[in-house]
Amino acid sequence: MNDILNKVHTSDIMSFLPRIEDNSIDVIITDPPYFLDKMDNNWDDSKVSSKKYLQTIQSLPAGMKFDKEKGKQFYDWYLKVSKGLYRVLKPGGFFFSFSSPRLYHRMASAVDDAGFEIRDMFMWLYTQNQPKAMSINHFIDKMKINDIQKEQIKYNFNGWKTPQIKSCFEPIVMAQKPSKNTYLENMLEYEIGLMNTNIRQGDDMFPSNIATIENISEIIDKAFLVGKPKKHEKGDFNDHKTVKPLAICEYMISLTAFSENAVVFDPFAGSGTTLVAAKKLGKVFIGVDINSKYEEIAMRRLNALEECDVFKDWNLSQNCIVIDKKQVMGVT
């Protein structure tokens, strides 16, 4: 299995999984396709980005159509994926999976039905997002009634829109492969299964299942802030649609990965944030994504990190600013 470590691979995940040995992965952190509009397991970035391929009103971004069948299809597919991930995780290994709020129940059920224990739900909290509720005025305009009646209906329903509240959090399934015997015995044999409560967030607070990377308020920041993104952390060249914060991935790895040689796996690696976090923390990583363009982006981010293993601020578009190790002792 050494030939696949510390690399990013372009492959369908179900085709790649047989290359990974049983009970060999410590932590999985991933953000899979959600099956909203063209975002299924074979989603193509060019199609999702183009309005030509949207299944709903052309002005809407991908993912806004409500289709209950998509949730069922997602569950069936993610159940198969989760069963494959269950095999490769060590006993006691952790599985974190980002989700959409309206599909979380499908994801959690698929992971649960694959044999995992659902230990908790993490929440990435933020304040900025695009409202997706639609006005009904354009539907009223198409009604076969006179203009006075149309204006009356618009007046009556002023401010009432489709049932889509602005979403300001992402749920993250926190699952675990059942431990072998006790947690202590499992840690002694596999070096995974417990959580590191020495990790702190906010103002030296005990770790929680809520994390934010932006300053929201004094109370929220004190309890839940895990770190603000570094300048150019994403990289000017990175055009992935859903880049996750490096700090949150670091937080989850730090909480769970005990061994220096712990293997962190992302089966839907995208632009490689999980892999960058793993490498930054000195862990081994494996990344897989079906889109070759993201392999190139992820490798570019990983190579930039390699050039500055100790840093105060790293710029993926220019040279890294390297400083003395003593200046960053204790800084994650």
C-alpha positions as YAML, in Angstrom:
chain: A
units: angstrom
residues:
- id: 1
  name: MET
  ca: [0.00, 0.00, 0.00]
- id: 2
  name: ASN
  ca: [3.02, 2.29, 0.27]
- id: 3
  name: ASP
  ca: [2.67, 3.26, -3.39]
- id: 4
  name: ILE
  ca: [-0.57, 5.14, -2.71]
- id: 5
  name: LEU
  ca: [0.50, 7.05, 0.42]
- id: 6
  name: ASN
  ca: [1.08, 10.83, 0.39]
- id: 7
  name: LYS
  ca: [-0.38, 11.12, -3.09]
- id: 8
  name: VAL
  ca: [-3.51, 12.40, -4.81]
- id: 9
  name: HIS
  ca: [-5.16, 9.93, -7.20]
- id: 10
  name: THR
  ca: [-7.61, 10.57, -10.01]
- id: 11
  name: SER
  ca: [-10.16, 7.78, -9.77]
- id: 12
  name: ASP
  ca: [-13.72, 6.84, -9.01]
- id: 13
  name: ILE
  ca: [-13.71, 6.00, -5.32]
- id: 14
  name: MET
  ca: [-15.35, 2.57, -5.71]
- id: 15
  name: SER
  ca: [-12.65, 1.60, -8.21]
- id: 16
  name: PHE
  ca: [-9.88, 2.85, -5.95]
- id: 17
  name: LEU
  ca: [-10.96, 1.36, -2.62]
- id: 18
  name: PRO
  ca: [-9.70, -2.18, -3.41]
- id: 19
  name: ARG
  ca: [-6.16, -0.73, -3.43]
- id: 20
  name: ILE
  ca: [-6.43, 0.11, 0.27]
- id: 21
  name: GLU
  ca: [-5.79, -2.62, 2.83]
- id: 22
  name: ASP
  ca: [-8.31, -3.61, 5.49]
- id: 23
  name: ASN
  ca: [-8.02, -1.76, 8.82]
- id: 24
  name: SER
  ca: [-5.31, 0.61, 7.57]
- id: 25
  name: ILE
  ca: [-6.83, 4.10, 7.79]
- id: 26
  name: ASP
  ca: [-7.02, 6.14, 11.00]
- id: 27
  name: VAL
  ca: [-9.25, 9.07, 10.04]
- id: 28
  name: ILE
  ca: [-11.46, 9.88, 7.06]
- id: 29
  name: ILE
  ca: [-12.52, 13.49, 6.45]
- id: 30
  name: THR
  ca: [-14.45, 14.23, 3.29]
- id: 31
  name: ASP
  ca: [-17.05, 16.37, 1.55]
- id: 32
  name: PRO
  ca: [-18.88, 14.13, -0.94]
- id: 33
  name: PRO
  ca: [-21.17, 15.15, -3.82]
- id: 34
  name: TYR
  ca: [-24.67, 15.88, -2.54]
- id: 35
  name: PHE
  ca: [-26.71, 14.88, -5.61]
- id: 36
  name: LEU
  ca: [-28.22, 18.36, -5.89]
- id: 37
  name: ASP
  ca: [-28.79, 19.12, -9.58]
- id: 38
  name: LYS
  ca: [-25.77, 17.80, -11.53]
- id: 39
  name: MET
  ca: [-23.71, 17.24, -8.37]
- id: 40
  name: ASP
  ca: [-23.91, 13.44, -8.30]
- id: 41
  name: ASN
  ca: [-21.05, 10.94, -8.02]
- id: 42
  name: ASN
  ca: [-20.02, 11.68, -11.62]
- id: 43
  name: TRP
  ca: [-20.41, 15.45, -11.42]
- id: 44
  name: ASP
  ca: [-18.50, 17.53, -13.89]
- id: 45
  name: ASP
  ca: [-17.22, 20.94, -12.83]
- id: 46
  name: SER
  ca: [-17.82, 22.52, -16.24]
- id: 47
  name: LYS
  ca: [-21.44, 21.37, -16.26]
- id: 48
  name: VAL
  ca: [-22.16, 22.50, -12.72]
- id: 49
  name: SER
  ca: [-20.60, 25.90, -13.42]
- id: 50
  name: SER
  ca: [-22.60, 26.44, -16.61]
- id: 51
  name: LYS
  ca: [-26.19, 27.69, -16.44]
- id: 52
  name: LYS
  ca: [-26.86, 25.63, -19.55]
- id: 53
  name: TYR
  ca: [-27.04, 22.45, -17.47]
- id: 54
  name: LEU
  ca: [-29.19, 23.63, -14.57]
- id: 55
  name: GLN
  ca: [-32.37, 21.63, -14.07]
- id: 56
  name: THR
  ca: [-34.33, 24.56, -12.66]
- id: 57
  name: ILE
  ca: [-34.80, 28.22, -13.50]
- id: 58
  name: GLN
  ca: [-31.73, 29.33, -15.40]
- id: 59
  name: SER
  ca: [-30.85, 32.16, -12.99]
- id: 60
  name: LEU
  ca: [-30.54, 29.82, -10.01]
- id: 61
  name: PRO
  ca: [-27.23, 28.33, -8.88]
- id: 62
  name: ALA
  ca: [-26.79, 24.57, -8.92]
- id: 63
  name: GLY
  ca: [-28.22, 22.79, -5.93]
- id: 64
  name: MET
  ca: [-31.41, 24.81, -5.43]
- id: 65
  name: LYS
  ca: [-33.89, 22.43, -6.99]
- id: 66
  name: PHE
  ca: [-35.87, 20.41, -4.47]
- id: 67
  name: ASP
  ca: [-36.14, 16.80, -5.62]
- id: 68
  name: LYS
  ca: [-36.86, 14.13, -3.02]
- id: 69
  name: GLU
  ca: [-35.67, 11.38, -5.36]
- id: 70
  name: LYS
  ca: [-32.17, 12.87, -5.31]
- id: 71
  name: GLY
  ca: [-32.01, 12.22, -1.57]
- id: 72
  name: LYS
  ca: [-32.95, 8.58, -2.09]
- id: 73
  name: GLN
  ca: [-30.35, 8.18, -4.83]
- id: 74
  name: PHE
  ca: [-27.75, 9.81, -2.61]
- id: 75
  name: TYR
  ca: [-28.54, 7.41, 0.25]
- id: 76
  name: ASP
  ca: [-28.22, 4.32, -1.99]
- id: 77
  name: TRP
  ca: [-24.88, 5.49, -3.37]
- id: 78
  name: TYR
  ca: [-23.42, 6.67, -0.07]
- id: 79
  name: LEU
  ca: [-24.37, 3.43, 1.64]
- id: 80
  name: LYS
  ca: [-22.14, 1.58, -0.83]
- id: 81
  name: VAL
  ca: [-19.34, 4.11, -0.34]
- id: 82
  name: SER
  ca: [-19.64, 3.94, 3.45]
- id: 83
  name: LYS
  ca: [-19.44, 0.15, 3.44]
- id: 84
  name: GLY
  ca: [-16.18, 0.42, 1.50]
- id: 85
  name: LEU
  ca: [-14.83, 3.04, 3.90]
- id: 86
  name: TYR
  ca: [-15.83, 0.89, 6.87]
- id: 87
  name: ARG
  ca: [-13.58, -1.92, 5.60]
- id: 88
  name: VAL
  ca: [-10.46, 0.23, 5.30]
- id: 89
  name: LEU
  ca: [-10.80, 2.10, 8.61]
- id: 90
  name: LYS
  ca: [-9.07, 0.67, 11.65]
- id: 91
  name: PRO
  ca: [-11.28, -0.44, 14.54]
- id: 92
  name: GLY
  ca: [-12.01, 2.76, 16.44]
- id: 93
  name: GLY
  ca: [-11.20, 4.85, 13.35]
- id: 94
  name: PHE
  ca: [-13.14, 8.08, 12.79]
- id: 95
  name: PHE
  ca: [-15.21, 9.17, 9.80]
- id: 96
  name: PHE
  ca: [-16.14, 12.85, 9.37]
- id: 97
  name: SER
  ca: [-18.41, 13.65, 6.45]
- id: 98
  name: PHE
  ca: [-19.59, 17.17, 5.55]
- id: 99
  name: SER
  ca: [-23.20, 17.43, 4.45]
- id: 100
  name: SER
  ca: [-25.97, 19.71, 3.29]
- id: 101
  name: PRO
  ca: [-28.51, 20.42, 6.08]
- id: 102
  name: ARG
  ca: [-31.41, 19.10, 4.04]
- id: 103
  name: LEU
  ca: [-29.59, 15.86, 3.17]
- id: 104
  name: TYR
  ca: [-27.94, 15.23, 6.53]
- id: 105
  name: HIS
  ca: [-30.54, 12.61, 7.50]
- id: 106
  name: ARG
  ca: [-29.82, 10.62, 4.35]
- id: 107
  name: MET
  ca: [-26.07, 10.80, 4.87]
- id: 108
  name: ALA
  ca: [-26.20, 9.89, 8.56]
- id: 109
  name: SER
  ca: [-28.55, 6.99, 7.83]
- id: 110
  name: ALA
  ca: [-26.27, 5.64, 5.10]
- id: 111
  name: VAL
  ca: [-23.23, 5.83, 7.38]
- id: 112
  name: ASP
  ca: [-25.15, 4.27, 10.27]
- id: 113
  name: ASP
  ca: [-26.54, 1.45, 8.10]
- id: 114
  name: ALA
  ca: [-23.03, 0.67, 6.82]
- id: 115
  name: GLY
  ca: [-22.06, -0.38, 10.35]
- id: 116
  name: PHE
  ca: [-20.61, 2.79, 11.82]
- id: 117
  name: GLU
  ca: [-21.55, 4.23, 15.18]
- id: 118
  name: ILE
  ca: [-22.87, 7.80, 14.86]
- id: 119
  name: ARG
  ca: [-21.02, 9.43, 17.73]
- id: 120
  name: ASP
  ca: [-22.04, 13.06, 17.21]
- id: 121
  name: MET
  ca: [-22.74, 15.81, 14.69]
- id: 122
  name: PHE
  ca: [-20.21, 18.60, 14.23]
- id: 123
  name: MET
  ca: [-21.41, 22.02, 13.08]
- id: 124
  name: TRP
  ca: [-19.42, 24.50, 11.02]
- id: 125
  name: LEU
  ca: [-21.09, 27.80, 11.91]
- id: 126
  name: TYR
  ca: [-20.90, 30.92, 9.76]
- id: 127
  name: THR
  ca: [-22.88, 34.09, 9.08]
- id: 128
  name: GLN
  ca: [-22.41, 34.73, 5.37]
- id: 129
  name: ASN
  ca: [-24.33, 32.78, 2.75]
- id: 130
  name: GLN
  ca: [-26.58, 33.41, -0.22]
- id: 131
  name: PRO
  ca: [-30.33, 33.44, 0.51]
- id: 132
  name: LYS
  ca: [-32.00, 30.97, -1.83]
- id: 133
  name: ALA
  ca: [-35.69, 31.65, -1.22]
- id: 134
  name: MET
  ca: [-37.54, 32.76, -4.37]
- id: 135
  name: SER
  ca: [-40.23, 35.38, -4.74]
- id: 136
  name: ILE
  ca: [-43.51, 34.15, -6.21]
- id: 137
  name: ASN
  ca: [-44.21, 37.35, -8.15]
- id: 138
  name: HIS
  ca: [-43.19, 35.88, -11.49]
- id: 139
  name: PHE
  ca: [-45.71, 33.07, -10.94]
- id: 140
  name: ILE
  ca: [-48.41, 35.58, -10.10]
- id: 141
  name: ASP
  ca: [-47.63, 37.50, -13.29]
- id: 142
  name: LYS
  ca: [-48.42, 34.36, -15.30]
- id: 143
  name: MET
  ca: [-51.85, 33.89, -13.73]
- id: 144
  name: LYS
  ca: [-54.82, 34.47, -16.06]
- id: 145
  name: ILE
  ca: [-56.37, 37.23, -13.99]
- id: 146
  name: ASN
  ca: [-56.47, 41.01, -14.37]
- id: 147
  name: ASP
  ca: [-53.68, 43.30, -13.22]
- id: 148
  name: ILE
  ca: [-55.61, 44.60, -10.22]
- id: 149
  name: GLN
  ca: [-56.07, 41.06, -8.91]
- id: 150
  name: LYS
  ca: [-52.38, 40.29, -9.48]
- id: 151
  name: GLU
  ca: [-51.31, 43.35, -7.52]
- id: 152
  name: GLN
  ca: [-53.67, 42.43, -4.70]
- id: 153
  name: ILE
  ca: [-52.18, 38.93, -4.43]
- id: 154
  name: LYS
  ca: [-48.67, 40.36, -4.49]
- id: 155
  name: TYR
  ca: [-49.60, 42.74, -1.72]
- id: 156
  name: ASN
  ca: [-51.11, 39.93, 0.37]
- id: 157
  name: PHE
  ca: [-48.03, 37.71, -0.04]
- id: 158
  name: ASN
  ca: [-45.42, 40.47, 0.17]
- id: 159
  name: GLY
  ca: [-42.23, 39.00, 1.69]
- id: 160
  name: TRP
  ca: [-43.52, 35.42, 1.55]
- id: 161
  name: LYS
  ca: [-41.14, 33.25, -0.46]
- id: 162
  name: THR
  ca: [-40.37, 29.61, -1.16]
- id: 163
  name: PRO
  ca: [-39.44, 27.57, 1.97]
- id: 164
  name: GLN
  ca: [-35.66, 28.00, 1.82]
- id: 165
  name: ILE
  ca: [-34.16, 29.78, 4.81]
- id: 166
  name: LYS
  ca: [-30.63, 31.18, 4.49]
- id: 167
  name: SER
  ca: [-28.38, 28.33, 5.59]
- id: 168
  name: CYS
  ca: [-25.63, 29.39, 8.00]
- id: 169
  name: PHE
  ca: [-24.12, 26.10, 9.07]
- id: 170
  name: GLU
  ca: [-22.88, 22.83, 7.62]
- id: 171
  name: PRO
  ca: [-23.50, 19.63, 9.55]
- id: 172
  name: ILE
  ca: [-20.69, 17.09, 9.69]
- id: 173
  name: VAL
  ca: [-21.38, 13.45, 10.50]
- id: 174
  name: MET
  ca: [-19.02, 12.22, 13.19]
- id: 175
  name: ALA
  ca: [-18.96, 8.43, 12.97]
- id: 176
  name: GLN
  ca: [-16.68, 5.75, 14.31]
- id: 177
  name: LYS
  ca: [-15.94, 2.18, 13.38]
- id: 178
  name: PRO
  ca: [-16.67, 0.09, 16.51]
- id: 179
  name: SER
  ca: [-13.65, -0.44, 18.72]
- id: 180
  name: LYS
  ca: [-12.12, -3.84, 19.32]
- id: 181
  name: ASN
  ca: [-12.78, -4.65, 22.98]
- id: 182
  name: THR
  ca: [-12.35, -1.60, 25.26]
- id: 183
  name: TYR
  ca: [-11.25, 1.84, 24.09]
- id: 184
  name: LEU
  ca: [-7.98, 1.44, 25.98]
- id: 185
  name: GLU
  ca: [-7.26, -1.95, 24.43]
- id: 186
  name: ASN
  ca: [-8.14, -0.55, 21.02]
- id: 187
  name: MET
  ca: [-5.77, 2.42, 21.52]
- id: 188
  name: LEU
  ca: [-2.95, 0.12, 22.59]
- id: 189
  name: GLU
  ca: [-3.38, -2.07, 19.51]
- id: 190
  name: TYR
  ca: [-4.44, 0.40, 16.78]
- id: 191
  name: GLU
  ca: [-3.55, 3.84, 18.25]
- id: 192
  name: ILE
  ca: [-7.00, 5.24, 17.45]
- id: 193
  name: GLY
  ca: [-10.39, 5.45, 19.14]
- id: 194
  name: LEU
  ca: [-10.15, 8.14, 21.82]
- id: 195
  name: MET
  ca: [-10.32, 11.94, 21.47]
- id: 196
  name: ASN
  ca: [-7.62, 14.38, 22.47]
- id: 197
  name: THR
  ca: [-9.21, 16.79, 24.94]
- id: 198
  name: ASN
  ca: [-5.94, 18.69, 25.24]
- id: 199
  name: ILE
  ca: [-6.97, 20.39, 21.99]
- id: 200
  name: ARG
  ca: [-8.53, 23.77, 22.67]
- id: 201
  name: GLN
  ca: [-10.74, 26.16, 20.75]
- id: 202
  name: GLY
  ca: [-11.83, 29.73, 21.35]
- id: 203
  name: ASP
  ca: [-10.34, 31.18, 24.53]
- id: 204
  name: ASP
  ca: [-8.69, 27.98, 25.80]
- id: 205
  name: MET
  ca: [-12.04, 26.17, 25.87]
- id: 206
  name: PHE
  ca: [-12.69, 22.42, 26.02]
- id: 207
  name: PRO
  ca: [-13.26, 21.05, 22.48]
- id: 208
  name: SER
  ca: [-16.85, 21.05, 21.29]
- id: 209
  name: ASN
  ca: [-18.86, 19.92, 18.27]
- id: 210
  name: ILE
  ca: [-19.30, 23.50, 17.03]
- id: 211
  name: ALA
  ca: [-16.56, 25.31, 15.12]
- id: 212
  name: THR
  ca: [-16.32, 28.67, 13.42]
- id: 213
  name: ILE
  ca: [-13.49, 30.39, 11.56]
- id: 214
  name: GLU
  ca: [-14.88, 33.93, 11.57]
- id: 215
  name: ASN
  ca: [-15.31, 36.48, 14.32]
- id: 216
  name: ILE
  ca: [-19.04, 36.47, 15.06]
- id: 217
  name: SER
  ca: [-19.43, 37.80, 18.60]
- id: 218
  name: GLU
  ca: [-17.42, 37.84, 21.79]
- id: 219
  name: ILE
  ca: [-19.36, 34.92, 23.28]
- id: 220
  name: ILE
  ca: [-19.31, 32.76, 20.13]
- id: 221
  name: ASP
  ca: [-15.63, 33.46, 19.46]
- id: 222
  name: LYS
  ca: [-14.67, 32.67, 23.05]
- id: 223
  name: ALA
  ca: [-16.30, 29.24, 22.88]
- id: 224
  name: PHE
  ca: [-16.05, 28.05, 19.28]
- id: 225
  name: LEU
  ca: [-13.40, 29.86, 17.20]
- id: 226
  name: VAL
  ca: [-10.83, 27.40, 15.83]
- id: 227
  name: GLY
  ca: [-8.74, 29.85, 13.83]
- id: 228
  name: LYS
  ca: [-9.14, 32.30, 10.97]
- id: 229
  name: PRO
  ca: [-7.98, 31.39, 7.45]
- id: 230
  name: LYS
  ca: [-4.46, 32.46, 6.58]
- id: 231
  name: LYS
  ca: [-3.99, 34.89, 3.73]
- id: 232
  name: HIS
  ca: [-4.12, 33.08, 0.39]
- id: 233
  name: GLU
  ca: [-4.76, 29.77, 2.16]
- id: 234
  name: LYS
  ca: [-7.02, 28.68, -0.70]
- id: 235
  name: GLY
  ca: [-4.72, 29.85, -3.51]
- id: 236
  name: ASP
  ca: [-5.64, 32.20, -6.36]
- id: 237
  name: PHE
  ca: [-5.51, 29.27, -8.77]
- id: 238
  name: ASN
  ca: [-8.07, 27.23, -6.79]
- id: 239
  name: ASP
  ca: [-11.52, 27.47, -8.41]
- id: 240
  name: HIS
  ca: [-13.15, 24.58, -6.55]
- id: 241
  name: LYS
  ca: [-16.77, 25.42, -5.64]
- id: 242
  name: THR
  ca: [-16.78, 24.23, -2.03]
- id: 243
  name: VAL
  ca: [-13.32, 24.65, -0.50]
- id: 244
  name: LYS
  ca: [-13.41, 23.76, 3.19]
- id: 245
  name: PRO
  ca: [-11.52, 25.72, 5.86]
- id: 246
  name: LEU
  ca: [-8.09, 24.35, 6.67]
- id: 247
  name: ALA
  ca: [-8.56, 25.14, 10.38]
- id: 248
  name: ILE
  ca: [-11.63, 22.93, 10.73]
- id: 249
  name: CYS
  ca: [-9.93, 19.97, 9.06]
- id: 250
  name: GLU
  ca: [-6.89, 20.47, 11.29]
- id: 251
  name: TYR
  ca: [-9.18, 20.59, 14.31]
- id: 252
  name: MET
  ca: [-10.83, 17.25, 13.52]
- id: 253
  name: ILE
  ca: [-7.50, 15.55, 12.75]
- id: 254
  name: SER
  ca: [-5.92, 16.89, 15.94]
- id: 255
  name: LEU
  ca: [-8.85, 15.64, 18.01]
- id: 256
  name: THR
  ca: [-8.64, 12.08, 16.72]
- id: 257
  name: ALA
  ca: [-5.31, 11.10, 15.10]
- id: 258
  name: PHE
  ca: [-2.96, 9.89, 17.84]
- id: 259
  name: SER
  ca: [-0.09, 8.22, 15.97]
- id: 260
  name: GLU
  ca: [2.64, 10.17, 14.21]
- id: 261
  name: ASN
  ca: [2.11, 7.77, 11.30]
- id: 262
  name: ALA
  ca: [-1.69, 8.08, 11.32]
- id: 263
  name: VAL
  ca: [-3.17, 7.85, 7.83]
- id: 264
  name: VAL
  ca: [-5.77, 10.48, 6.92]
- id: 265
  name: PHE
  ca: [-7.91, 9.63, 3.90]
- id: 266
  name: ASP
  ca: [-10.17, 11.85, 1.78]
- id: 267
  name: PRO
  ca: [-12.11, 9.86, -0.84]
- id: 268
  name: PHE
  ca: [-13.53, 13.04, -2.41]
- id: 269
  name: ALA
  ca: [-10.44, 15.21, -2.03]
- id: 270
  name: GLY
  ca: [-11.47, 18.16, -4.21]
- id: 271
  name: SER
  ca: [-8.79, 20.85, -3.96]
- id: 272
  name: GLY
  ca: [-7.05, 18.96, -1.15]
- id: 273
  name: THR
  ca: [-7.83, 20.85, 2.07]
- id: 274
  name: THR
  ca: [-7.97, 17.66, 4.17]
- id: 275
  name: LEU
  ca: [-4.66, 16.53, 2.68]
- id: 276
  name: VAL
  ca: [-2.99, 19.88, 3.32]
- id: 277
  name: ALA
  ca: [-4.23, 19.78, 6.92]
- id: 278
  name: ALA
  ca: [-2.90, 16.24, 7.39]
- id: 279
  name: LYS
  ca: [0.48, 17.09, 5.92]
- id: 280
  name: LYS
  ca: [0.71, 20.28, 7.95]
- id: 281
  name: LEU
  ca: [0.16, 18.20, 11.11]
- id: 282
  name: GLY
  ca: [2.79, 15.66, 10.08]
- id: 283
  name: LYS
  ca: [0.36, 12.86, 9.20]
- id: 284
  name: VAL
  ca: [0.30, 10.49, 6.24]
- id: 285
  name: PHE
  ca: [-2.45, 11.14, 3.68]
- id: 286
  name: ILE
  ca: [-4.27, 9.60, 0.73]
- id: 287
  name: GLY
  ca: [-6.47, 11.67, -1.56]
- id: 288
  name: VAL
  ca: [-8.83, 10.52, -4.31]
- id: 289
  name: ASP
  ca: [-11.00, 12.57, -6.65]
- id: 290
  name: ILE
  ca: [-12.74, 11.70, -9.89]
- id: 291
  name: ASN
  ca: [-11.80, 15.04, -11.49]
- id: 292
  name: SER
  ca: [-8.20, 15.29, -12.69]
- id: 293
  name: LYS
  ca: [-8.18, 19.10, -12.52]
- id: 294
  name: TYR
  ca: [-8.55, 18.90, -8.74]
- id: 295
  name: GLU
  ca: [-5.63, 16.52, -8.46]
- id: 296
  name: GLU
  ca: [-3.48, 19.22, -10.04]
- id: 297
  name: ILE
  ca: [-4.83, 21.91, -7.68]
- id: 298
  name: ALA
  ca: [-4.39, 19.72, -4.61]
- id: 299
  name: MET
  ca: [-0.81, 18.83, -5.56]
- id: 300
  name: ARG
  ca: [0.01, 22.48, -6.11]
- id: 301
  name: ARG
  ca: [-1.27, 23.32, -2.61]
- id: 302
  name: LEU
  ca: [0.64, 20.40, -1.09]
- id: 303
  name: ASN
  ca: [3.85, 21.33, -2.87]
- id: 304
  name: ALA
  ca: [3.53, 24.92, -1.67]
- id: 305
  name: LEU
  ca: [3.23, 23.67, 1.90]
- id: 306
  name: GLU
  ca: [6.31, 21.48, 1.51]
- id: 307
  name: GLU
  ca: [8.37, 24.53, 0.61]
- id: 308
  name: CYS
  ca: [7.61, 26.16, 3.97]
- id: 309
  name: ASP
  ca: [7.16, 23.60, 6.73]
- id: 310
  name: VAL
  ca: [7.46, 26.32, 9.35]
- id: 311
  name: PHE
  ca: [5.58, 29.54, 8.63]
- id: 312
  name: LYS
  ca: [3.69, 32.47, 9.97]
- id: 313
  name: ASP
  ca: [1.83, 33.16, 6.77]
- id: 314
  name: TRP
  ca: [1.97, 31.12, 3.59]
- id: 315
  name: ASN
  ca: [1.06, 32.42, 0.19]
- id: 316
  name: LEU
  ca: [0.18, 29.81, -2.40]
- id: 317
  name: SER
  ca: [0.63, 32.24, -5.26]
- id: 318
  name: GLN
  ca: [4.03, 33.64, -4.26]
- id: 319
  name: ASN
  ca: [7.00, 32.59, -2.15]
- id: 320
  name: CYS
  ca: [6.47, 31.42, 1.44]
- id: 321
  name: ILE
  ca: [7.58, 33.60, 4.32]
- id: 322
  name: VAL
  ca: [9.76, 31.34, 6.48]
- id: 323
  name: ILE
  ca: [10.60, 32.36, 10.05]
- id: 324
  name: ASP
  ca: [12.48, 30.83, 12.94]
- id: 325
  name: LYS
  ca: [10.82, 27.81, 14.57]
- id: 326
  name: LYS
  ca: [10.98, 29.44, 17.99]
- id: 327
  name: GLN
  ca: [8.63, 32.15, 16.79]
- id: 328
  name: VAL
  ca: [5.83, 29.70, 16.01]
- id: 329
  name: MET
  ca: [6.12, 27.26, 18.89]
- id: 330
  name: GLY
  ca: [2.60, 26.21, 19.81]
- id: 331
  name: VAL
  ca: [1.02, 27.90, 16.78]
- id: 332
  name: THR
  ca: [-1.07, 25.51, 14.66]
...
